Amino acid sequence: MSNTTFTMLKPDTIRNQNTGAILDMIIKSGFKIKAMKFTKMSIDQASIFYSIHKERPFFNDLINYMTSGPIVAAILEKDNAVDDFRKLIGSTNPEEAAEGTIRRLFAKSISENAVHGSDSDENAKIECDFHFSDQEIF
């Protein structure tokens, strides 16, 4: 079990001006921000980051969506970070997400679901390393 996880506030969050409200929920849930940046992924970066979905029919739509605008990438710290953050964000489908979760409150659909959260300690490390250098983590 790790005490860090990775999150990305997706382009729909930025477009809908929900960045501050979501960051506030994350902090009030006991997470400490260890690194954060406002950036935009290139098609190449998004294709690498989501390579696990390369053979899926939605891959091109996912890449187009994730490169359609800026994102906020962040490394979060808390005991049991991955599991606690997955609970905070809720189900991928906002209609199935629990009341009070980020996706229930801010996501519009399965594809525009407001936020990404690492699904395992191993993926959290890979995703953190993908987006941040050691000099950017505090």
N, C-alpha and C positions, 0 to 999 in steps of 0.2 A: 504494500500500500504506500502510495506516494503522498506528499503534501503539496504537490503542484499539479495544475492542469492548464490547458490552453483553451482560450475562447476567441471567437471572432464574431464581432457584431457585423452582420451582413449588410449588403447594399440597401435592402429594404428598410432596415433600421435607421440608417443614415438618412435616406430619402424622406422617411416619415417623421424625422426629428425626434426619435425615441432614444437616442444615444445616452443622454444624461439620465433619463428615468431608469434605463436598464443598468447603467453603471451604478446608480444609487442603490438599486435592489441588490446588486452583487456585493457592494461594500456593506450594506446593512445586514447581509446574510453571513457576515463574518469573514469574507475573503479579503486578503490583502493583495493589492496590485503590485507585482514584482517587475513588470515590464509592460509598456503599452505604446502603440503607435497607430497613427492615422495614416493609411496608405491605400494604394490601389494595386491589386494583383494583375499581372500581365496574363495573357492567355497561356503562355508557357508555364508560369508559376502555378496558375490554377489547375492546369492539366497535370502537373506533377503532384500537387497537393492532393488532388482527388483521383489519382491514378487507380486507386482501388476500385473505382466505379467505371473504369475505362470501357468495359464490355457491356455496360448497362445501357438500355435504350435512352435514358434521360441524360447521359453524360454530356452531350453537346449543349443541351439546354442549361445544365448545371454550370458549365464553364461560361456560357454567355451571361447568365445571371450573376455569377460571382465576379465577373470582370465588368459589369455594367455600371459600377460606381465604386466609391471608396468603401473601405472597411475599417474597423478598429480591431487590431489584433492585440491580445493581452495574455500574459502569464499570471495566473492567480495562485495564491498560497492559502492553505487552510488544512487542518487535519482532515484526512479522508476526502481530499479535494475533488477527485474525479467523481466519485459517487454522490457527494453532496451537491456538486454543480449540476450533475445530470438531473437530480431531483429538483433543483431550483429552476432549470430551464423547461422541464416537462417534456412530454411526448412530442415527436416530430410533427404529428398531426395536431394542430392547435385545438381542434374540436375534441380530441381525446386527452388533451393535457389537463392536469389537475388544476383546480381553481387556485389562483394566486401565483401560478408559475409564469415565467417570462413569456413562454410561447402562448399560453392561454391569454395573456394580457396584450401581447404585441404582435404576434404572428398573424398573417392573413391567410396562409394556406400551407400545405405540406412543402411546397417548393419555396415559398417566401416565408421561411419560418424564423426570421429575426436573428437567430444566434446559433453558432456552432459551439459544441462542447466536446472535448476528447472523450472517447468511449472506453479507454483503458489507460492504465499507468504507462504502458509501453507506447501507445499512440500519443499520449500527452508529451512524453519526452521527444518523440520524433517531430511532432507539430511545433513544439516550443523551439527546437533547434532549427526547424525550417524557417521560422519567421524572425528569430532573434539571435544575435551574436552574444557571446559572453559579456561584452562591454555594455550591452543594453539592458542587462538584467541586474536588478538591485535587491 
